[in-house]
Amino acid sequence: MANIGKKEWIIPDCELPQEGEGVAKGHESVIIVNDSDIDAVIDVSIYFTDKDPYTDIKWEVGSKRVKCFRMNNIEHMCGFKVPFETQYAMKISSNTPIVLQYGRLDNTQANLAFYTTLGYSE
């Protein structure tokens, strides 16, 4: 049976919110499931509207594991500081099929918003 997932993903609508106030802090995250028998080695590219892509982000997710990466965590982003409130997109390329989900919690207004979505993959 084939592993579930795809090797190439695009998340077109990213925009890291400020942390805001309250218990739940604003953030973005990418959750990756690796259903394969090998560790996933993942390259992340960040695309902006007005500058060249940033491509020096590498993630790893063990075989048969799930892992969450937070865009506001500089360690998760391999030293890259994602700018707040700036439109960007992410391309995620893996050596093995993966499934990913993107989530954003924005509590910068009184009515906080949280949503998740799958990225696009062919």
MDAnalysis code that builds the backbone (N, CA, C; Angstrom):
import MDAnalysis as mda
import numpy as np

u = mda.Universe.empty(366, n_residues=122, atom_resindex=np.repeat(np.arange(122), 3), trajectory=True)
u.add_TopologyAttr("name", ["N", "CA", "C"] * 122)
u.add_TopologyAttr("resid", np.arange(1, 123))
u.add_TopologyAttr("resname", ["MET", "ALA", "ASN", "ILE", "GLY", "LYS", "LYS", "GLU", "TRP", "ILE", "ILE", "PRO", "ASP", "CYS", "GLU", "LEU", "PRO", "GLN", "GLU", "GLY", "GLU", "GLY", "VAL", "ALA", "LYS", "GLY", "HIS", "GLU", "SER", "VAL", "ILE", "ILE", "VAL", "ASN", "ASP", "SER", "ASP", "ILE", "ASP", "ALA", "VAL", "ILE", "ASP", "VAL", "SER", "ILE", "TYR", "PHE", "THR", "ASP", "LYS", "ASP", "PRO", "TYR", "THR", "ASP", "ILE", "LYS", "TRP", "GLU", "VAL", "GLY", "SER", "LYS", "ARG", "VAL", "LYS", "CYS", "PHE", "ARG", "MET", "ASN", "ASN", "ILE", "GLU", "HIS", "MET", "CYS", "GLY", "PHE", "LYS", "VAL", "PRO", "PHE", "GLU", "THR", "GLN", "TYR", "ALA", "MET", "LYS", "ILE", "SER", "SER", "ASN", "THR", "PRO", "ILE", "VAL", "LEU", "GLN", "TYR", "GLY", "ARG", "LEU", "ASP", "ASN", "THR", "GLN", "ALA", "ASN", "LEU", "ALA", "PHE", "TYR", "THR", "THR", "LEU", "GLY", "TYR", "SER", "GLU"])
u.atoms.positions = np.array([
    [0.831, -1.175, 0.000],
    [0.000, 0.000, 0.000],
    [0.879, 1.244, 0.000],
    [0.517, 2.225, -0.816],
    [1.297, 3.458, -0.922],
    [1.129, 4.318, 0.335],
    [2.160, 5.083, 0.624],
    [2.079, 6.025, 1.741],
    [1.079, 7.123, 1.414],
    [0.388, 7.605, 2.417],
    [-0.576, 8.672, 2.228],
    [0.160, 9.997, 2.152],
    [-0.207, 10.836, 1.196],
    [0.354, 12.176, 1.102],
    [0.974, 12.472, -0.236],
    [1.574, 13.632, -0.297],
    [2.252, 14.140, -1.495],
    [3.601, 14.716, -1.090],
    [4.467, 14.889, -2.082],
    [5.803, 15.419, -1.810],
    [5.905, 16.938, -1.943],
    [5.003, 17.555, -2.697],
    [5.054, 19.000, -2.941],
    [3.751, 19.648, -2.484],
    [3.868, 20.720, -1.693],
    [2.714, 21.424, -1.161],
    [2.914, 22.932, -1.279],
    [1.811, 23.645, -1.483],
    [1.816, 25.111, -1.470],
    [0.750, 25.581, -0.482],
    [1.119, 26.523, 0.355],
    [0.163, 27.214, 1.223],
    [0.166, 28.665, 0.750],
    [-0.874, 29.096, 0.031],
    [-0.829, 30.412, -0.600],
    [-1.138, 31.594, 0.308],
    [-1.886, 31.413, 1.389],
    [-2.359, 32.544, 2.184],
    [-1.796, 32.504, 3.593],
    [-0.566, 32.965, 3.743],
    [0.062, 33.034, 5.061],
    [0.207, 34.495, 5.462],
    [0.048, 34.755, 6.741],
    [0.252, 36.099, 7.285],
    [0.304, 35.989, 8.800],
    [1.505, 36.036, 9.343],
    [1.713, 35.845, 10.773],
    [1.135, 37.014, 11.565],
    [0.139, 36.748, 12.439],
    [-0.429, 37.828, 13.246],
    [0.436, 38.110, 14.478],
    [0.264, 39.289, 15.037],
    [0.881, 39.599, 16.324],
    [0.299, 38.649, 17.368],
    [0.991, 38.465, 18.491],
    [0.514, 37.555, 19.538],
    [-0.786, 38.034, 20.169],
    [-1.021, 39.351, 20.224],
    [-2.244, 39.865, 20.806],
    [-2.286, 39.671, 22.309],
    [-3.462, 39.818, 22.856],
    [-3.644, 39.698, 24.298],
    [-4.466, 38.455, 24.620],
    [-4.452, 38.074, 25.873],
    [-5.244, 36.930, 26.289],
    [-4.411, 35.675, 26.423],
    [-5.078, 34.622, 26.823],
    [-4.413, 33.345, 27.077],
    [-3.912, 32.714, 25.786],
    [-4.778, 32.651, 24.787],
    [-4.390, 32.070, 23.493],
    [-3.631, 33.122, 22.689],
    [-2.388, 32.866, 22.371],
    [-1.545, 33.807, 21.644],
    [-1.661, 33.582, 20.142],
    [-1.705, 34.686, 19.391],
    [-1.775, 34.588, 17.936],
    [-0.554, 33.878, 17.373],
    [-0.762, 33.066, 16.353],
    [0.341, 32.335, 15.730],
    [-0.124, 31.704, 14.412],
    [0.830, 31.176, 13.688],
    [0.587, 30.304, 12.541],
    [1.349, 29.018, 12.798],
    [0.861, 27.928, 12.226],
    [1.570, 26.666, 12.352],
    [1.306, 25.789, 11.137],
    [2.254, 24.905, 10.891],
    [2.110, 23.861, 9.877],
    [2.289, 22.541, 10.603],
    [1.286, 21.687, 10.497],
    [1.331, 20.373, 11.128],
    [1.547, 19.349, 10.024],
    [2.552, 18.514, 10.196],
    [2.913, 17.540, 9.165],
    [2.801, 16.133, 9.720],
    [2.147, 15.267, 8.944],
    [2.057, 13.841, 9.258],
    [2.915, 13.098, 8.242],
    [3.807, 12.265, 8.748],
    [4.645, 11.425, 7.895],
    [4.201, 9.978, 8.071],
    [3.478, 9.457, 7.106],
    [2.953, 8.086, 7.139],
    [3.941, 7.069, 6.584],
    [5.082, 7.527, 6.098],
    [6.005, 6.616, 5.414],
    [6.923, 5.877, 6.384],
    [7.675, 4.958, 5.830],
    [8.619, 4.156, 6.612],
    [9.993, 4.805, 6.733],
    [10.162, 5.996, 6.151],
    [11.437, 6.714, 6.263],
    [11.178, 8.102, 6.840],
    [12.208, 8.689, 7.420],
    [12.091, 10.048, 7.946],
    [11.890, 11.027, 6.791],
    [11.029, 11.997, 7.000],
    [10.798, 13.036, 5.998],
    [11.819, 14.150, 6.197],
    [12.513, 14.492, 5.131],
    [13.426, 15.632, 5.100],
    [12.745, 16.666, 4.218],
    [12.485, 17.842, 4.782],
    [11.582, 18.801, 4.163],
    [12.293, 20.134, 3.939],
    [12.179, 20.661, 2.718],
    [12.683, 21.986, 2.370],
    [11.508, 22.946, 2.328],
    [11.680, 24.115, 2.962],
    [10.625, 25.123, 3.008],
    [11.125, 26.383, 2.321],
    [10.315, 26.899, 1.398],
    [10.595, 28.179, 0.741],
    [9.470, 29.138, 1.087],
    [9.840, 30.375, 1.373],
    [8.857, 31.399, 1.678],
    [8.896, 32.434, 0.562],
    [7.737, 32.688, -0.041],
    [7.600, 33.639, -1.143],
    [6.919, 34.916, -0.667],
    [7.459, 36.052, -1.086],
    [6.917, 37.355, -0.724],
    [6.439, 38.093, -1.969],
    [5.661, 39.130, -1.775],
    [5.168, 39.915, -2.915],
    [6.234, 40.847, -3.467],
    [7.221, 41.225, -2.659],
    [8.135, 42.290, -3.069],
    [9.620, 41.974, -2.894],
    [9.964, 40.701, -2.638],
    [11.380, 40.353, -2.522],
    [11.587, 38.881, -2.862],
    [12.843, 38.509, -3.033],
    [13.180, 37.135, -3.403],
    [12.774, 36.152, -2.313],
    [12.528, 34.899, -2.693],
    [12.141, 33.884, -1.704],
    [13.262, 33.616, -0.702],
    [12.853, 33.178, 0.485],
    [13.801, 32.705, 1.490],
    [13.734, 31.189, 1.471],
    [14.892, 30.514, 1.317],
    [14.886, 29.063, 1.067],
    [15.739, 28.244, 2.027],
    [16.233, 28.825, 3.099],
    [17.150, 28.099, 3.982],
    [16.471, 27.478, 5.202],
    [15.262, 26.974, 5.016],
    [14.532, 26.348, 6.120],
    [14.431, 24.851, 5.847],
    [14.850, 24.053, 6.799],
    [14.793, 22.595, 6.686],
    [14.080, 22.034, 7.905],
    [13.147, 21.131, 7.659],
    [12.426, 20.458, 8.733],
    [12.624, 18.956, 8.601],
    [12.444, 18.243, 9.685],
    [12.454, 16.780, 9.665],
    [11.280, 16.273, 10.498],
    [10.633, 15.242, 9.970],
    [9.558, 14.568, 10.697],
    [9.841, 13.083, 10.602],
    [9.956, 12.429, 11.739],
    [10.292, 11.011, 11.770],
    [9.240, 10.137, 11.103],
    [9.659, 8.944, 10.770],
    [8.765, 7.947, 10.178],
    [7.590, 7.670, 11.116],
    [6.382, 7.656, 10.542],
    [5.153, 7.363, 11.307],
    [4.955, 8.339, 12.469],
    [5.280, 9.620, 12.222],
    [5.179, 10.649, 13.263],
    [4.410, 11.866, 12.761],
    [4.031, 12.724, 13.710],
    [3.415, 14.013, 13.419],
    [4.232, 15.078, 14.141],
    [4.355, 16.262, 13.525],
    [5.123, 17.339, 14.148],
    [4.521, 18.681, 13.751],
    [4.496, 19.591, 14.712],
    [3.970, 20.936, 14.495],
    [5.135, 21.928, 14.424],
    [5.111, 22.780, 13.406],
    [6.104, 23.834, 13.239],
    [5.391, 25.173, 13.344],
    [5.872, 26.047, 14.237],
    [5.248, 27.356, 14.443],
    [6.064, 28.424, 13.721],
    [5.384, 29.243, 12.942],
    [6.054, 30.280, 12.173],
    [6.625, 31.387, 13.058],
    [6.110, 31.568, 14.275],
    [6.643, 32.578, 15.189],
    [7.753, 32.018, 16.084],
    [8.175, 30.791, 15.837],
    [9.260, 30.170, 16.594],
    [10.514, 30.184, 15.712],
    [11.450, 31.055, 16.051],
    [12.649, 31.218, 15.222],
    [13.424, 29.911, 15.099],
    [13.420, 29.105, 16.139],
    [14.100, 27.809, 16.073],
    [13.441, 26.899, 15.029],
    [12.118, 26.860, 15.004],
    [11.413, 26.061, 13.988],
    [11.707, 26.567, 12.578],
    [11.954, 27.874, 12.459],
    [12.185, 28.494, 11.148],
    [13.668, 28.608, 10.818],
    [14.506, 27.826, 11.513],
    [15.946, 27.745, 11.247],
    [16.613, 29.115, 11.266],
    [16.216, 29.958, 12.227],
    [16.829, 31.264, 12.389],
    [16.150, 32.385, 11.622],
    [15.205, 32.067, 10.763],
    [14.511, 33.103, 9.982],
    [13.353, 33.674, 10.794],
    [13.291, 34.997, 10.868],
    [12.192, 35.656, 11.578],
    [11.120, 36.043, 10.566],
    [9.992, 35.343, 10.613],
    [8.879, 35.658, 9.720],
    [8.317, 37.011, 10.139],
    [8.175, 37.948, 9.196],
    [7.651, 39.262, 9.563],
    [6.164, 39.193, 9.917],
    [5.758, 39.975, 10.909],
    [4.357, 40.042, 11.290],
    [3.547, 40.774, 10.223],
    [2.303, 40.347, 10.078],
    [1.312, 41.033, 9.256],
    [1.817, 41.344, 7.846],
    [2.494, 40.378, 7.255],
    [3.026, 40.496, 5.899],
    [2.548, 39.300, 5.083],
    [1.949, 39.564, 3.939],
    [1.472, 38.490, 3.064],
    [2.657, 37.677, 2.545],
    [2.570, 36.366, 2.667],
    [3.573, 35.477, 2.083],
    [2.926, 34.127, 1.779],
    [3.663, 33.296, 1.082],
    [3.217, 31.937, 0.765],
    [4.365, 30.987, 1.078],
    [4.027, 29.715, 1.280],
    [5.046, 28.715, 1.569],
    [4.976, 27.570, 0.569],
    [6.146, 27.118, 0.133],
    [6.254, 25.887, -0.643],
    [6.991, 24.896, 0.231],
    [6.427, 23.695, 0.348],
    [6.995, 22.663, 1.203],
    [7.255, 21.433, 0.353],
    [8.521, 21.022, 0.289],
    [8.943, 19.890, -0.545],
    [9.575, 18.831, 0.338],
    [9.114, 17.599, 0.187],
    [9.587, 16.502, 1.031],
    [10.180, 15.384, 0.176],
    [11.100, 14.639, 0.760],
    [11.679, 13.484, 0.072],
    [10.736, 12.277, 0.065],
    [9.669, 12.338, 0.857],
    [8.706, 11.239, 0.948],
    [7.308, 11.852, 1.079],
    [6.260, 11.150, 0.711],
    [4.918, 11.728, 0.826],
    [4.566, 12.109, 2.267],
    [3.969, 13.288, 2.403],
    [3.503, 13.796, 3.692],
    [2.113, 14.400, 3.508],
    [1.425, 14.596, 4.614],
    [0.178, 15.352, 4.628],
    [0.409, 16.536, 5.545],
    [-0.072, 17.721, 5.124],
    [0.112, 18.881, 5.986],
    [-1.182, 19.643, 6.163],
    [-1.245, 20.332, 7.280],
    [-2.368, 21.202, 7.589],
    [-1.794, 22.515, 8.099],
    [-2.387, 23.622, 7.657],
    [-1.964, 24.955, 8.061],
    [-3.014, 25.534, 8.995],
    [-2.566, 26.221, 10.036],
    [-3.501, 26.862, 10.954],
    [-3.030, 28.251, 11.329],
    [-4.000, 29.131, 11.568],
    [-3.690, 30.490, 12.019],
    [-4.662, 30.881, 13.125],
    [-4.119, 31.403, 14.216],
    [-4.923, 31.973, 15.288],
    [-4.632, 33.468, 15.314],
    [-5.652, 34.270, 15.033],
    [-5.515, 35.726, 15.027],
    [-6.418, 36.288, 16.112],
    [-5.813, 36.779, 17.179],
    [-6.596, 37.374, 18.261],
    [-6.274, 38.855, 18.425],
    [-5.892, 39.514, 17.332],
    [-5.564, 40.935, 17.390],
    [-6.811, 41.817, 17.424],
    [-7.960, 41.203, 17.321],
    [-9.221, 41.932, 17.443],
    [-10.054, 41.260, 18.538],
    [-11.139, 41.902, 18.926],
    [-11.971, 41.372, 20.016],
    [-12.525, 39.987, 19.696],
    [-12.942, 39.766, 18.464],
    [-13.468, 38.462, 18.049],
    [-12.348, 37.677, 17.396],
    [-11.675, 36.846, 18.189],
    [-10.536, 36.117, 17.632],
    [-10.976, 35.162, 16.533],
    [-10.070, 34.872, 15.637],
    [-10.364, 33.971, 14.522],
    [-9.324, 32.863, 14.493],
    [-9.783, 31.643, 14.336],
    [-8.888, 30.500, 14.190],
    [-9.387, 29.676, 13.015],
    [-8.491, 29.357, 12.121],
    [-8.903, 28.462, 11.050],
    [-7.752, 27.583, 10.634],
    [-8.109, 26.465, 10.042],
    [-7.122, 25.547, 9.495],
    [-7.541, 25.173, 8.084],
    [-6.570, 24.769, 7.312],
    [-6.847, 24.359, 5.947],
    [-5.721, 23.444, 5.471],
    [-6.030, 22.606, 4.527],
    [-4.987, 21.809, 3.880],
    [-4.301, 22.684, 2.852],
    [-3.029, 22.437, 2.620],
    [-2.327, 23.100, 1.544],
    [-2.786, 22.515, 0.217],
    [-2.224, 23.003, -0.873],
    [-2.524, 22.497, -2.208],
    [-1.407, 21.575, -2.637],
    [-1.785, 20.449, -3.241],
    [-0.787, 19.514, -3.757],
    [-1.355, 18.813, -4.966],
    [-0.484, 18.491, -5.931],
    [-0.911, 17.727, -7.106],
    [-0.479, 16.290, -6.967],
])
